[in-house]
């Protein structure tokens, strides 16, 4: 068991979020503690992630099984709402096309899409594992959901 600590700036923390999501996607998570530190424009999330180091050693000899990340804990409430809509779209497309959901996009990729500050097809193609083919085949539909969700969130936050 190991502890890893992360600080995610509340403003402009996209890079730190991506690093955290990548780290979480490669580990078996035993626990997550989070605390918001309010300090004006310097506010940040402080996270302590407990990982299972024994599981990593075992996985070298056994088929690698991806750990489960609870994106409700990792994403903000607005980003998680977007993630859920993206996941629902992916499921519908998967069933319609007869392909596995991960053949469209992985949960990690959906989480990265949900946290994009400037969503675009170009930004989608910058996500690890998304090439031109999947961007061209699925990107616009997912981009439309992201933009609409962000528009709705910004219109309700201004009330």
ChimeraX attribute file (.defattr): number of C-alpha atoms within 10 A of each C-alpha:
attribute: neighborCount
match mode: 1-to-1
recipient: residues
	/A:1	10
	/A:2	11
	/A:3	13
	/A:4	11
	/A:5	13
	/A:6	16
	/A:7	19
	/A:8	20
	/A:9	19
	/A:10	17
	/A:11	11
	/A:12	11
	/A:13	15
	/A:14	16
	/A:15	11
	/A:16	14
	/A:17	20
	/A:18	18
	/A:19	13
	/A:20	18
	/A:21	19
	/A:22	15
	/A:23	13
	/A:24	19
	/A:25	16
	/A:26	14
	/A:27	19
	/A:28	20
	/A:29	20
	/A:30	13
	/A:31	11
	/A:32	16
	/A:33	11
	/A:34	15
	/A:35	11
	/A:36	14
	/A:37	14
	/A:38	11
	/A:39	9
	/A:40	9
	/A:41	10
	/A:42	10
	/A:43	15
	/A:44	19
	/A:45	15
	/A:46	15
	/A:47	18
	/A:48	15
	/A:49	19
	/A:50	18
	/A:51	19
	/A:52	15
	/A:53	15
	/A:54	11
	/A:55	16
	/A:56	16
	/A:57	10
	/A:58	11
	/A:59	12
	/A:60	9
	/A:61	8
	/A:62	9
	/A:63	8
	/A:64	11
	/A:65	11
	/A:66	11
	/A:67	13
	/A:68	13
	/A:69	17
	/A:70	11
	/A:71	17
	/A:72	13
	/A:73	12
	/A:74	18
	/A:75	19
	/A:76	13
	/A:77	12
	/A:78	15
	/A:79	23
	/A:80	19
	/A:81	18
	/A:82	25
	/A:83	27
	/A:84	17
	/A:85	18
	/A:86	25
	/A:87	19
	/A:88	12
	/A:89	15
	/A:90	24
	/A:91	17
	/A:92	13
	/A:93	16
	/A:94	17
	/A:95	11
	/A:96	9
	/A:97	11
	/A:98	9
	/A:99	12
	/A:100	13
	/A:101	18
	/A:102	13
	/A:103	10
	/A:104	21
	/A:105	20
	/A:106	15
	/A:107	20
	/A:108	20
	/A:109	19
	/A:110	22
	/A:111	23
	/A:112	22
	/A:113	23
	/A:114	28
	/A:115	22
	/A:116	17
	/A:117	12
	/A:118	10
	/A:119	17
	/A:120	18
	/A:121	15
	/A:122	12
	/A:123	15
	/A:124	23
	/A:125	17
	/A:126	13
	/A:127	16
	/A:128	11
	/A:129	10
	/A:130	17
	/A:131	12
	/A:132	14
	/A:133	10
	/A:134	15
	/A:135	22
	/A:136	13
	/A:137	10
	/A:138	16
	/A:139	20
	/A:140	14
	/A:141	14
	/A:142	23
	/A:143	20
	/A:144	14
	/A:145	17
	/A:146	25
	/A:147	17
	/A:148	13
	/A:149	20
	/A:150	21
	/A:151	12
	/A:152	12
	/A:153	15
	/A:154	12
	/A:155	10
	/A:156	9
	/A:157	8
	/A:158	6
	/A:159	5
